[in-house]
Each structure stands twice: as C-alpha cells, then as structure tokens.
Amino acid sequence: MPVSNGMARSAQGRDQYLQTQRGRPVSGHLQRVPRQPAGMVWRVANQPWNARATLAAGTVMLLAGSHLAGAAARISDAPAPSPATPPLQPGRSAAGIGKLLPRSVVSPSGPPAGATQSDAQQATALHAFHPAVLPQISHPLAELAGQEALMVAEESVGGGQSLLWQGIAAWFADPCTDLDQYANGFWKLQHPAGPVAPSFFSEARKAVQEQMLEDLSHASPDALGAEQALALTWASARDAGGWSWSAFAAQRDEIAALASMDDVMRHICASMLEGQETVLGLERYFRAGVLAVGLALQPAEPAGLHGLPPAHPAVLAHKADIARLLVHTGMPQAEAEQAADGIFDMEAELARVPMEPMRMGSYSLSQAIHALPGFPWVEVWSVLRLDPMTALFTSVETCRSLEGLLGSRSLPEWKAFLRCQQARRMEHLLQTGREPGQLLHRLEDSRGGRRLLGAWYGSSASPALETRARALFEGVKQVYLEDLAASSLPVEDKRLLQDVLHDASLRLDDGRDIEWSGFKASPSFAINLQRLAGLKVREDIEIIEDLAGASRAGSPAHHLAMGTNVRDGQVFTTPALLGSVQAAATSAEHEWATLGAMFGHELGHLMVDGCTLSALGEAMMEQENAAIGQRIGDLWSGEPQLDPQRVRGEAACDLRGLSASRRAGEAEAAREGRAFDLRRFFVAAAGLHAANPTAAQLRAKISEDHHPPGPFRAELGRSLKGFDEAFGCEPRPSTPFDRMFTHAPPVQAAAEPNTG
C-alpha cells in the first residue's frame, strides 16, 4: 500500500530518536573546514577578533600547550608504546578527530590514505610532541579540561566544568553537531554563568538601561510632553527634600475629613484613580478590567499570619509594625498601638477569602447587583466612570468579605485602617535607594512610571528602524502567502489563512499615544509615582471602555518585546527591540536571521493560534506539528533533553520563522543582484539565542517555560534545509524542514515525504 507523508516523516523521526538514544549526533560531522564568508572581519572560529577574544583564545592555547608539553616531558624518556587510536566520539570518524586536534598533536590515525611520503614527512615536521603523548590521553581535549581548575559559577551546559573546556569546545566546535557552541562559544567565555543566566537579550536590556540613565541626565524640564514629565519626576527623585513623611500629610488630612461610611466607600473607589489603592484596585488584563479586593494587603502579609494565635511572636511583630506606620503619619504612639488590634482584625477578615483567578466571574453593573445586592456596586461604576454595561472581572466571595467589614466596623476604625494601608504604600515608595539605577528601577516598577519611560524613549526612536522592520515583516509575510498558495490544504482553509495574512499588520509600540501635558509634578518622588499610577489607571479604563483603543495596550517602548495579538491580527514590537537587534546586525543576512525570523515566528502563531481550520486542515497541520516534534526531540544540550511534546508549538514557530525569513532574504538578495550567505545567516540565527545558563538553570527553564531555552533554540537551525550544504555536513536521516504547509506533491511522488 502507498506510504503517506505522515508515515514517512514519522519513521524518519523515529530514526533520529534512535540515533540519539545510541548517543550519536543527529547531523553528520564536518566534511570540510568552512571558508570565511566574503566581506566579514577575521574571526576566532566564530567571534570577531578583538581584545577579549584574543585573551580568551590565547589563554586556551597557552594552557593546552602547557599541559601537552608537560605530558611530553614526563614521558620523553619512556619507551614509545604502540600507537593506539583513542575512543571515537559517537558518530565521528578517526579522520574527523584528526581535523579537530591542535596542530601540535599527532593525529592518531596517521597520514591519510593516499598521502605521499613527502606529505607524511611534512606532517611530522609540523608536530612537535612525542608520539607517546596521545596513548596516555583517552580523550585529549576532555583530559586537558579535567586538569584545569578554572571553575565557573557552576557546570555550564555545552561548555563542561571549566573555563578552559569552554574555550577548547568553542575553538574546535563543529557546526554540524554543536551549532550553539560554534556560534556562541566565545560569547559564553565573555559572559560566564552566574546567579542570573546571561543571554543576548539580558545583555541588550543592560545596554538599554545604561543608555537611558545617560540620557535621563540630559532630560529637560523645559521640553514638552513625556520628556518634561519625566525630567520633573527625575528631579524630584534626586532632591533629598522630597524623601520625607511630610508628603503623606495631604492623604492623612483627606482621610481625617471622611464623615460617613458613604464617604469611606467613595474614598476607596477614588483612591484607585489616584494611584493610592487601599482596599480596591482596578487592573487590566488585555482588554478586560479586573476589580481586585484587598490589593494593598498582598505585598505585606506573610502567608498564614492571620491564622496564628494572638500571642504568637509574628502576630505581635506585625501589630507593632502597624503602630510604627501610624506613628510615621503623625498619630500618637498610644493611639497607634490601640488602633493596631482593630486594623489587624480587619486585615484578617479580608485575607480570609483569597482572590483566586478560578473564582472570578465577569459582571456588568446589573449582574453584579444581582450577585451581591448589598455591595455598593453603583459607587464603583460611578467613580470609575464606567458604562453600566461594561463588565468587570471580580470575586464575589472577596467582595462579600468587604461588604461585611463595611457594615460591621465603625467609621473611626475604617479611617485608621485606610490611613495604615496608604502609609504602607507610601513607605514602600520612600524606601527606594537614591542611586540612579535604583531610582530607574523604581520608576520601572510602577505601572505609570513604565508608561512614562516608554513614551520618552519612543519619542526619540529612529524612523529608519521602523522602515526596515516593515520591509522584513512584509517580506516574510509574502513567503508565507506563496507557501499557502502552493499547499495541499483544503480550499476553504487556504482562503481563511490568506485573509489572516493579508490583514496581518505590524504595530510599533512607541509610547507616544498618551497626553502628558496634564501631568502635575510634585516635589515628592513618591507622590509623583502615585500620580503616574493614576494616569495609567485612567488609560486602562479608556481601553476597557473603548475596544478600538486596544492598540494602545502594548509594551513600553524601552522594553525588548515582541508578540502577537491574535484577536486584532497584529504583530507588535518596540523601538528598543528593533534598535538592539539591528544594532548587532552586521549584514542583511543577520537582519533576516534575527528580526526577520522573529516576525516569522509571530506570524506563524497568528496562523496557527488565530484560526479554526476544517477537520481535514487541522489533521494536516497536526501531522506537520508531529513531524516537527520528532525533529526537535533529537536536540539536547549537555545532559538535559528537550521534551518535544511540551515545547513543540514554540519550536515549530521558530522553525517556520527561520525558514520563511531565509527564503525572504534570498529573494531580496536576488532582486539586488547579490549572493545570500547561508553560513552567516545560520550563525546569526543561533547568536540571537546566545545564553550561558548553568545546568540547574537550564533544567528549571525547561520545566517552567514552553519556549525552548536559548541553547536549544540556537540548535534549531540545524534542522533547516540548506544548513548541511552550507557547512558541508553529512546528510541527516530526516528530510530538512523547509515550508510551513504540506505542498501538493506530484502523483508519482505521493509516497515521498514532503519538504514542509
């Protein structure tokens, strides 16, 4: 019977899996030394030759030479044993090992077959060490590494246990079997493992932050819009006079003026609009509004505190802390200690019913009144200026707890409670360190501060970044449209996906869509942060009320962010990401391998996650995903193995994006009459995911995130069509990945696997 495409590809995947189980590499070994691409600066294996790379390479070679020289000296008087071939690495020939040895070491396989006598004499003259060196070293490079004690923070995946081994592994890395080490080995030497795993993106974030700190010192209060608001806020942060509890006086007086429980409820709601949430808080999840209860308690309360006996030391300490906060606001010590008992009991009542996402429901005003008639819902909708038909997500159980407190506690008790909760938030802001980096972190930690930083950063973004990004985006989209037209999907699925692609657009979140001229700066940094938070809440309300305004709900411009809004058919990104990626790009191939591949990844999500195909179309896509899962299941980095079922959705979009961006780049190069360097493309694609996690960090990443970790994502390029030819690798057992959709095969080739 005919063999289906799925069966053929499944068999190939099992073949790869068996290769892995036997310890063999998926790809073959390097057949020829890759030539340096034209136009590139000279590199040490795969990194630009600079002072750091020179130092790293020199250290590696000196230590290696020193070790071998010492070994040669120790055995120079011993009779030479019969030459023995060291155990081969799985899947590698003796000739392959010979190519990877240092030039000062004799290849154990002897002269290659067919070599002339003069060739053998020349080879002997090039090697300076005694022939008896190698028999004492079962794995020369691993033995060298084991002799050195240059330990990094912890075992580093792909690099072994020592800095020396990392250097040797990078120097002799074979792209066919270890693309991550080949592309990123020297980068790892320059970015040792530590408590936080370094990566290309973490280093880019540091660079953006450093540049922002430099630019902040030049922000002018005489400018307009976001720059003026940020300059005034930054000036208050650097002014020592704005870091005292005197800033709390206005909030204290406002609470003292409350004359009824109706005033209390209005104050609780109004605090949300002022960025001074005490009991209720409004948050936004995409386009939906979430009314949170007990929001101010969350960062301050240890788990289980209110279930402890009254005389427990932790309870007594917490009550003492409440009294301390009240004293800071001007309350006498004795009065503060007396009020602390009541405040603790009110906190316990609110904390008794945690606000869990699974317990939340969506309610319009009438639905909320029906669910909990006694709660002042009308006040909530009125103060927030929400249309009665606008729905909010909330927990009826937590609202019922608050309702009980509003009816059972006296006005003085509520005034003391509100005073304590707002003082707790104020203290959190006043405890900020005064160093520029700490102040920037505090701004970044505030929702309004993030928005302001993004608006200021985006206002100076270069238009050229967006122009080039849109060209890459449209190029990748065109490749997907061509793939779709040639696919064997049902006609109705083709039309659906074509509509999705035609409507897909790129949105740049530059942060310039909010009006900052109305911002009134205070001499107090803490008050400014609260006012900024109030502006963010107002923006959230506008987005909740106006679905057309959801395009403003993106990431701050200074974040390295890219994502897909499947509802709107939009791919969004930020100037910081465009600037960081394009600043590292040294060629068009580099741009396509990084930014183009990222656009391809997001467009892949848009088609897979944003559409409901027919039953036949879904089955065909599942067949493609299964084949991808088998390919990525063969990837590993050191000890950990990738779980293809758990991460295949993200890895599949990586492969699809890489393939589409490669072909889009080749099409652009053909139009411009130049060659497209595939080696440069694949190395750059791996470099985008440069990371140096420890083994523990890698295992944690694998267990927590459906995105493959950096070392795995760097390896994915080996599964693409064109990789083996570019680097001279032996063909792998599986057909390389080429296209997102199964192509309609000719009748006579029905039993052959497709190239998708």
N, C-alpha and C positions, 0 to 999 in steps of 0.2 A: 504494500500500500504506500502511497506517497507520504513523505515526511513533511510535516508542517513546519513553517518558520519557527513557531514557538518550540516545537520538539527539538529542532536542530540547535537552536540557541541554548535551550536548557541543557542539552547534552554537552555543549561547549562549556557552559558554566560549571557543570559538574567536573569536567576535565580540569578546569582551572582550580577548582576546590581541591581535587585530589593532588594536584601539583603542590598546592600549599601544604596539605597535610603531610606530604613526604618531605617538606622542608625545602622545596625547590622554588626558585623565583618564578613569578608569572611571566615576565619577559625573558628573553634570552640574554646573552652577555654582549658586551661591546665588541663589535667586529672591527671597527676602525676608530682611530682617535678623531673626535670631532674637530673639524677645522674652525678657526676663528672666523665668525661672521664678518663680512666686509664692513668697514666703517666703524667698528667698535674699538674702544680703547683696549690696550692689552690687559688681560685679567689673570689673576692667580686662580686657575681652574675655572672659577665661575664668578669671581668677585673682582671689582675694579682694583687695580694695583695702587694702593695708597699706603700711608704710613702704618695704619693699623693692620692691614692685610700683610704688609711686609714683615711687621713684627711677629704676627701670628705664624706666617709661613717659615720665617727664619727660626723661630723657637722650635717648631715641629721638626725641621730638618736637622737643627743642631742636636736636639735631644735624641732623634733617631740615629744620627751618625755617631753620637757619643756612645749610645748603647751598643750599636753593632761593633764599633771599634773596640769597646771594652770586651765584648764577647770574643772578638777575633784575637785579642791579646791573650785572653785566658786560655785559648786552645791552640795558640800558634806553635807550641812545642809538642802537641799531641799528634799521634799518627792519624792521618786523614782516613776516616771511615768511608765505606762505600756510599756514594751519593744516594740519598733517599728522597723520594718525592713526598712533600708534606701532604696531609689530607686535603682533598679539594673542598672548596666551598660548594654547597649544593648547586648543581646546575651549571658549574663553571669548569671549563677545560683547563688542563695544565698550561696550555699556551696562553689562556686568558690570565692566569695568575702571573705568568711571566711578564705580561704587559703592565701589571699593576705594581710590580715590585720596584723599589727605588733603583736608580741606575747603578748604585754602588753594590748591589746584591746580585749574585749569580742566579739566573733563572734555574730552578731545579730541573726543569725539563730538558736542559741542554740546548744546543743550537737547533733552530727549527729545521724541519725536514727540508732537504733540498739545498741547504746552505752550503756555500763553498768553504774551502779551508781558510781562505783569506777572511771570509766573513766570521768564521769561528775565532781566528786569531784577533780580529778587531774587537769582537765581543769580549774576549778575555782581557784585552788591554784596557777596556773601559771599566772593568770591575776590579776594585782594589782590595776586596776582602777575601780571606782564606776560604776555600771551598767547604771547609768543615763547619762554617758558621751555621748554615741552614739546617743540617741534620739535628742540631740541638734545639731548634725552634720549630715547634709543630705548626703554629700559625704566626708567622713573623710579625705582622702588624699588631695582632692582639697581644702577643708576648711583649712587644715594646710598650704598649699601653699599660699592661699589668705591672710593669717595672716602675712606672712613674706614679708619684703621689700628688699630682696637681689636681686635687679633687674640686669639683664644682659643688653647688649647694646640695645637690642630691643627684642620683643617677639621672642622666639626661637622655631622653629617648633618641634613638638614632645615633647618638654620639658616644655611647658607652659610659664608663665611670670616670674618665679623666679628661682633662683639657687636652692632653696630648692625643688621646684617642680621637677626640672630636676633630682635632686638626688633621690627623692622618686620614680619618674617614672622609673629611671634606676634600682633601688633596687628591685622594685616589677614588673618589665616588664615581660610580658607574651610573649614568642617567637611565640606562635600560632597566636596572634593578633597584635603584635608590635615587629617584629624581629629587626628593626632598633634600637629601644630603648633598647632592650635586649642585642644586640651585641655591641652597640656604646654609650649607655647612659653615662657610666662613662668617656669615651673618651671625650664626649661633655662637661662634667663638667671640665675636664682638658684643654679644648680648647674653651673658651667662644666665643660667637658670637661677631663680630666686623665689622668694615667697609669693610674688605675683609673676606669672609666666610672661616673659616678654614676647611681643609679636609685632608684625609690621604695623598693625592698627594701633596698638598701645603706644608704640614709638611715635606714630603720627599724631596721636592725641596729645602726647607730651609736647611735641613741636608746636601744635596749635596753641596750647596753653601758654607756652613760653612767649610766643609772638603776641598773644592777647595781653599778657602782662606788660610787655614792652609798649604796645600801642595804647594801653589804658593810661599810662603816664602822660600821654600827649592828648588825651580826650579833652575837648574844650567846653566849658560851661556856656560859652557864647554861641555854640553851634545850635543847630535846630534838631528837633525830633529826638530820636533814640540817643544820639551822642550827647546831647545836653542832659537828658535824664540820667544817663549813665555817669557822666562827668560829675554831676552834683551828688549822686549816690556814692561814688567812689571818694569824693572829697569828704563826705560825712564819715566814711569808713576810716579815713586816715586822720580824722580830727579827734584827739583824745577827749575833748569836751562832750562828745556825743555818746560816751560809753558809761552812762550812769543811770541809776534807777529813777532819776528825775523825769526821764522820758515816759515813765508809767503814770505820771500824775494825771494826764488827761483821761486815761482809761479808768483810773481809780475814781475820779470825780464823776464820770459818766455812770458808773455802776452805783455809786452812792446816791445818785439822783433818781434811781428807779423807785417808783411809788406804788406799784401794784404787780400782781402776777402777770397781768397782761403786758405790762412794761417789760417784765423779765423775758417773756416769750418773744416779744418784738426785738429785744436786745440780742437774744440768742440767734435769731434769724439775721438781724442786721450785721452781726459780727462776721457772718460768712462773707458778706460783701466788702468788709473792711480788711479781710485777711487776718482776722483775730478770732478764728473759730474756737469755741469753748466746748460746747456740747454737740451741736450740729455742724456738719461740714458738707459742702457741695463739691463733688469731684466729677470728672468727666471720663468716661471710658468710650473711646472713639466718639460716636455721636450721642451716646446715651448719658443722661445725668444720673448720679448716684447720691442719694441723701444718706450720709453716714452719721450714726449716733455714737456719742462717746468718743469722738475723734481726738479730742485733746488728751484723753487718757492713754492712748495707745503707746506713745514712746516712753512713758514714765513708769508704768506699772509692771513690776515683776510678776511673772506667771504664778497664779495661786496665792498671791499676797492676801487677798481678802477672805480666803478660806482658813486662815491661820487663827489660833486663839488670840484674844485681845491682849494678853500679856507677852505674846511672842516678841523676841527682840526685833525681828524685821518689821512687825506692825508698829512697835514703839518708835523705831527709827523713821518709818515713813511719816508718822504723825508729827514727829519733831521736824521733819523736812517741810511739811505743810506749814507749820508755825513759822519756820525760818523764812519761807517765801512771803507770808503775810506781813512779817516784820519789815521785810525789804520794801513793801508797798506803803509803809507808814503806820501800820497797825501796832498798838502797844503789845508787849510780849505776853502779858497775862491774857489779854483778849484773844490773841492769836492762838495760844495753847488751848483755850476753851473752845474756839471755833474749829480746831483741828479734828476733834472727835466727830462732830457732825459732818464735816467735809469727807472724812474717811468713810463714814457710813453711806453717804450719797454716792461716792465713787464705787463702793462695793455693790450698790444696787444697780448701777449702770453696767458694771463689769460682769454681773451675774449672768447676763444673756449675751454672749459674744456675737458680733455681727459677722456671720459667715456667708460667703457668696452663695452657697447652696440654698440658704434660707431666704434670699432676696426675691422679691417679685416686682413687676412693673405696674405702676398705678398712676392713672390720671387723677385729678382732684376729686371727682365724684367717686371713683373706685377706692381711693384712699379713705374717704369719709365713710364709705360703706364698710370697709375692712376694719376700721378702728374709729368709731364715731366720736369718742371723747377727746381725741388728739387735735390740737389746733392746726389742722392742715391748711385752712384758709389763710392763716397768718404766714405759713411757709410760702405758699404760692404767691401771695400778695407782695411780701417783702422782696422775693426774688424776681418779681415782675414776670411770672410765667403765665402763659395761656392756660386756662383750666384744662384743656385737652392735652397739654404737654405731659408726658408720662415720666416719672422718676422711678428708678430702682431703689428699693429700700427694704429693710427687715421690719415687719410688723411687730415681731417679738421685742426688738430693742426699742421701738417707738412706744410700745405699751409700758415698758420699764420706765421710760422718761415721763410718760403720762402719769404714772403713779407718783413719781417724785414731785411733779408739778402740783399735784393735788394734796400731797401729804406733808410737804415741807413748807416752813414759814418763809416770808419774804426776807427777814434778816439772814436766815440760813442760806437762801439762794444767792443773796448778794455776796456773802463770804465765799461761797463755792465759785461763783463767777470770777471773783477777784483772785482766788487762788489759781484757777485754771489759766487765766490770762497772764498772771505773773509767771507761771511755769513756762509758758511760751516765750515771754519776754526774756527770762533768764537764759533760755536756750540760745536766743539770739545774742544776748550780751556776753556770753561765754566764748564767743568767736575769738580766735587768735588774731593778732594785729599784723602779722606778716602778710605781704601781698598775696602769696599763694593761698593762705588760709582765708583771706577775705574773698578771693575769687571763688574758692570752693564754697563759701557760704552763699554767695550770690548764685552759684550753680545749683546749690541745694534747695533754693527757693524757686517755686514754680514761676512766679513773676520775674525773679531775677534771671532765670534761664531765658525767658522770653525776651527780656531787655538785652541780654548779652547777644542773643541770636539776631535781634533786629539791628544792633550796632555792627556786629560782624558782617552781616549780609549786605549792609549799605555800602561797603567798600569792596564787594566781590567783583572780580574782573568779568566783564561781559564775554570775553573770549572763552572762559571756562564753559559757560553755558552753550555757546555756539558750537564748540567742538563736541560737547556731550550730546547735543541733539543730533549731530551728524552720526555719531556712533550708534545712538539709540535707533535712528531711522534705518541705518544700515543693517543692524541685527534684525529689526522687525521685518525688513524686506526679505531676508534669508528665510525666516520662519514662514512668510507668505508663500515663497517659492516651494518650500518643503511641503506645505499644506496642499498646494495645488497638485503636486506630484504624488500625494499619498494615496493609499488604498482605503482610507476611511470612507464610511457611507456619505453620500452627497449631503444629507441634512447636517451631519456633523461638520463637514467641510465648511458649509455656509455659516454655521454658528461660530466656528473658530475664526473664520475670515472676518466676520463682523467684529468680533472681540479685538482682533489685531488691528483692524482699520481704525477702531475707536480708541485704541490704547494711546496714551499720551504721557509725556514726561513733565513732571512738575518740579520746579526748583523752589525749595523752601528757603527763601532768603530773609524771612522775618520782617519784611518792610510793609506788612499789611495791617499794622495796628497804629493808631494815632497816639503819639507820646507827648504831644504839646500840652495836654491837660494834666500831666503829672506834676504834683506839688511836692517838691523836695523838702525834707525836714533836716535839721542839724543832726538828728539822731539816725545812725545807720540802722538800728533795729526798727524804728518807725518806718523808715524808707522801705525796708524789706516787707513789712506788713502792707504798706500801700501798694507795692508792686504785686503782692499776692492778691490784693483786692482787684487790681486791674486784670489779672489772669482769671479770676472767678467771673468777672463780667464778660470777658471774652468767651469763657466756657458756656455761659448762659446764652450768648448770641449764637454759638454753634449748635447748642441743643435745640434752640428755637428755630433756627434757620438752617435747614439741611443743605441749602445751596452754599452756605458758608463753611461747609466742612473742609473745603480745600485749604482753609487756614489752620487746620488742625495738625499740621505736620511737625517735624522735628526742628529744634532750634538750628539756625544756620551754622553755628560753630560746632555742631556735633558731626561725627563721622557716621552718617546714617543713610540707608537706602532701604526701601521697602515697596510693597505693593498694596494698593487699596483695591481689592477685587470688586467692591461694590461700584466704584467710580471708573474702573478700568484705567487707573493711574499708577504709574511708577513714580515715586518721589525720591528725591535725593537732596543734598545740601551743598552749599558752596565749600564747606570745609572738606567734605569727602572729595569733591571734584578737584579742589586745589591740592590736597595731599597726594592723591593718586596720580594726577597729571604732573605734579612737580617731580615725582620719582620716575616718570616715563622718559626714556631716552630715545624713543623711536615710535613710529606708527605701530609696529608690531607690539610694542609694550603697551600702548594705549588700548589696542584691541584685546590683548590678553588680560588686561585688568578691568578697566572701566567697561569695555565692550562686553566682556564675559559676565560682569555683574548685571548689566542691563539684560543680557540674555537669560541669566538666572531668574530675574524678576518677571520677565515676560513669560518664561516657562511656567512660573507659578500662576500667572494670570490666566493662562490657557488651561492648566490642569485643575486649579482650585476654584476658578471663577466660572466654570461651565459645567452643565449637566448634559453629558453625551447620551446617545442612544445606547441600548443594551449592547449592541454589536460594537459600537465605538468604544464603550467602557472596557469591553473584553479585550479589544485590540490594544488599548492603552495599558491595561494591566499586564498584558503579555510583554509589552516593551519595558514596563517597570520591573517585571520579574527578571528579565534579561539583564537589566542594569544592576539589580540587586545581586545577581550572581557575579557580575564583574567586580563590583566594589567589595564583595565579600572576600575577595582574594587580596585585599590590601591590609597591610599591617605595618606597624612602626615599632620596632623592638618587640617587646613581649605582647602588648595589647593587640587584639584583633577587632576589626570593625564588624559590628553587627549589621548586616545589610538590610534586614527587615525593619529595623528601628530607624535607620537614618536614610533609607533609600530615596525618600521623597526629596530631601535637600540635596543629596549627592546626585540624583538624577537631574535636577535643575542645574547643578554645577556642570555636568557633562553636556547637557543641552546648550547651556550658555556658552561654554568653551567652543563647542563645535560650530554654533552659529556665528560667533564672533570671529573665529578663524576664517570661515568662508567669506564673511563680510569684509574682513581685512584683505583677503586675497583679491576680492572683486575690486576694492578701492585701489589696490596696488596695480592691478591690470589696467584700470582706467587711466592711471597716472603714468603708465609705462615703466614701472619699476618692479623689482623682484620682491617677494614676500618671504622673509627669513623665518622658517618654521622653528628652527632651533631657538632663535631669540624669542619667538612667541611662547614656546613651551616653558622656557626658563623663566620668563617674566610672569607667566601664569602661576608657576609654582612659587615664585617670590612674593606674590600677593599674599600668600598664606604662610609666610615665614613666621615660625614660632619656635620657642625653645622651652617647652614645659618639662617639668620633671615627670618621672613615671607615675607618681601619685596624682599629680595634676592632670595628666592625660587620662588616667583611669576615671577620675572624678568627672572630667569633661564628657567622656564617653557615656557615663551613666546618667548625666543630668541634661544633656542637650541633644536635640535631634539633628543639629548641624554637625557634620563630621569635624573633628578637631583639625587645627592647622596642618600638622604633619600628614594627615590622611588626605585632606583637600589638595595639598601640594602634589600628592602622588597621582591624582585622578587623571592628569594629562597623559599618563602612560596608556590609558585605555582608549585614546582617541586615534582616529585614522590619521595617518601622516607622521605619527610620532616615531614608529620604528624606522621608517625610511629616513627621517631627519637625523637620527642619531646612529643609524647603522646597526640597529638591534635585530636579533633573530626574531622571526615572526612568532607571536604568541599563539596559544592554542585557540583563542577566541577571535572572531571577526571584530576588528576595532569599531568603536562607536563612531557613527557619522551623522545621523539625522534623527530628529525628534520623532518623526512619524514613519510607520512602516510604508515603504514605497510599493506601488503596484508592480509586482515582478512580471517579466515575460512568462508566457505559458510554459515554455520549455525549461525555464529555470525555477519552476514552482517549488522544487524540493530544496533549493539553496537558501541559506539564511539571508535575510535582508541586511542592508547596511545601516539600519537605524539602531 
